[in-house]
Amino acid sequence: MKHILYIDDDPLACNLFRLFLERAGYQVTTRKNVPAARREMELICFDCIVSDVGMPGENGVEFYRWTKAQDAYKDIPFLLVSAHAMGFSDILVEHRDIFFEKPLLFTRMVEHIKTLLAE
């Protein structure tokens, strides 16, 4: 079973993501911030990472850039989600294919993840 890490400071978003992705047959781990996600990545080998952009402290774009700079994590598919992506237009234009706007259309997200993970 493929394992997905979802990072979002909104507990409702985490619960909805988990619900839809578990129904689609994925194992899901959620964390509310980047430091907690990093600790989890030291313990578990994830098949995909999905992160909210706007979070207190380190944001999703910074986390995305960090993962892509790490040999151990650079090949893990990564998606960014946000309702308020103002100020991040440079990365969103450059990486439009990994960005999903909130509220999420979960059926679209599931299909995209299936494609990413070649299922």
MONOR-V76629 format. One record per residue. N is the residue number from 1. SS is DSSP state (H for helix, E for strand, - for the rest). PSI is psi as a letter, one per 30 degrees, with the letter a starting at -180 (* if undefined). OMEGA is omega in radians with two decimals (NA if undefined). Layout:
# MONOR-V76629
n=N ss=SS psi=PSI omega=OMEGA
n=N ss=SS psi=PSI omega=OMEGA
This chain:
# MONOR-V76629
n=1 ss=- psi=k omega=3.13
n=2 ss=- psi=k omega=-3.05
n=3 ss=E psi=k omega=-3.08
n=4 ss=E psi=k omega=3.05
n=5 ss=E psi=k omega=3.11
n=6 ss=E psi=k omega=-3.12
n=7 ss=E psi=k omega=3.13
n=8 ss=- psi=k omega=3.13
n=9 ss=- psi=f omega=3.11
n=10 ss=- psi=j omega=-3.10
n=11 ss=H psi=e omega=3.12
n=12 ss=H psi=e omega=3.10
n=13 ss=H psi=e omega=3.11
n=14 ss=H psi=e omega=-3.13
n=15 ss=H psi=e omega=3.13
n=16 ss=H psi=e omega=3.12
n=17 ss=H psi=e omega=3.14
n=18 ss=H psi=e omega=-3.12
n=19 ss=H psi=e omega=-3.09
n=20 ss=H psi=e omega=-3.10
n=21 ss=H psi=e omega=3.06
n=22 ss=H psi=e omega=3.07
n=23 ss=H psi=f omega=3.13
n=24 ss=- psi=g omega=3.05
n=25 ss=- psi=g omega=3.13
n=26 ss=- psi=l omega=2.95
n=27 ss=E psi=k omega=-3.06
n=28 ss=E psi=k omega=2.98
n=29 ss=E psi=k omega=3.11
n=30 ss=E psi=k omega=3.06
n=31 ss=E psi=l omega=-3.02
n=32 ss=- psi=f omega=3.11
n=33 ss=- psi=l omega=-3.07
n=34 ss=H psi=e omega=3.12
n=35 ss=H psi=e omega=3.11
n=36 ss=H psi=e omega=3.11
n=37 ss=H psi=e omega=3.12
n=38 ss=H psi=e omega=3.11
n=39 ss=H psi=e omega=-3.14
n=40 ss=H psi=e omega=-3.14
n=41 ss=H psi=f omega=3.07
n=42 ss=H psi=f omega=-3.07
n=43 ss=H psi=f omega=-3.00
n=44 ss=- psi=k omega=3.06
n=45 ss=- psi=j omega=-3.10
n=46 ss=- psi=k omega=3.12
n=47 ss=- psi=f omega=-3.12
n=48 ss=E psi=k omega=3.08
n=49 ss=E psi=k omega=3.07
n=50 ss=E psi=k omega=-3.09
n=51 ss=E psi=k omega=2.96
n=52 ss=E psi=k omega=3.13
n=53 ss=- psi=e omega=-3.02
n=54 ss=- psi=j omega=3.08
n=55 ss=- psi=l omega=3.05
n=56 ss=- psi=k omega=-3.11
n=57 ss=- psi=b omega=3.12
n=58 ss=- psi=k omega=-3.10
n=59 ss=- psi=l omega=-3.08
n=60 ss=H psi=e omega=3.12
n=61 ss=H psi=e omega=3.08
n=62 ss=H psi=e omega=3.12
n=63 ss=H psi=e omega=3.08
n=64 ss=H psi=e omega=-3.12
n=65 ss=H psi=e omega=3.11
n=66 ss=H psi=e omega=-3.12
n=67 ss=H psi=e omega=-3.12
n=68 ss=H psi=f omega=3.11
n=69 ss=H psi=f omega=-3.11
n=70 ss=- psi=k omega=3.13
n=71 ss=- psi=e omega=-3.09
n=72 ss=- psi=f omega=-3.02
n=73 ss=- psi=f omega=-2.97
n=74 ss=- psi=f omega=-3.11
n=75 ss=- psi=f omega=3.12
n=76 ss=- psi=k omega=3.08
n=77 ss=E psi=k omega=-3.04
n=78 ss=E psi=k omega=3.07
n=79 ss=E psi=k omega=3.08
n=80 ss=E psi=k omega=3.08
n=81 ss=E psi=k omega=3.11
n=82 ss=E psi=k omega=2.98
n=83 ss=- psi=f omega=-3.07
n=84 ss=- psi=i omega=-3.06
n=85 ss=- psi=g omega=3.12
n=86 ss=- psi=k omega=-3.11
n=87 ss=- psi=f omega=3.13
n=88 ss=- psi=g omega=-3.02
n=89 ss=H psi=e omega=-3.12
n=90 ss=H psi=e omega=-3.13
n=91 ss=H psi=e omega=-3.12
n=92 ss=H psi=e omega=3.06
n=93 ss=H psi=e omega=-3.13
n=94 ss=H psi=e omega=-3.06
n=95 ss=- psi=h omega=-3.13
n=96 ss=H psi=e omega=-3.10
n=97 ss=H psi=f omega=3.14
n=98 ss=H psi=g omega=-3.07
n=99 ss=E psi=k omega=3.05
n=100 ss=E psi=k omega=-3.13
n=101 ss=E psi=k omega=3.04
n=102 ss=- psi=k omega=0.01
n=103 ss=- psi=k omega=-3.08
n=104 ss=- psi=k omega=2.93
n=105 ss=- psi=j omega=-2.95
n=106 ss=H psi=e omega=3.11
n=107 ss=H psi=e omega=3.10
n=108 ss=H psi=e omega=3.13
n=109 ss=H psi=e omega=3.13
n=110 ss=H psi=e omega=3.14
n=111 ss=H psi=e omega=3.13
n=112 ss=H psi=e omega=3.12
n=113 ss=H psi=e omega=3.08
n=114 ss=H psi=e omega=3.11
n=115 ss=H psi=e omega=3.13
n=116 ss=H psi=e omega=-3.08
n=117 ss=- psi=g omega=3.08
n=118 ss=- psi=h omega=3.12
n=119 ss=- psi=* omega=NA
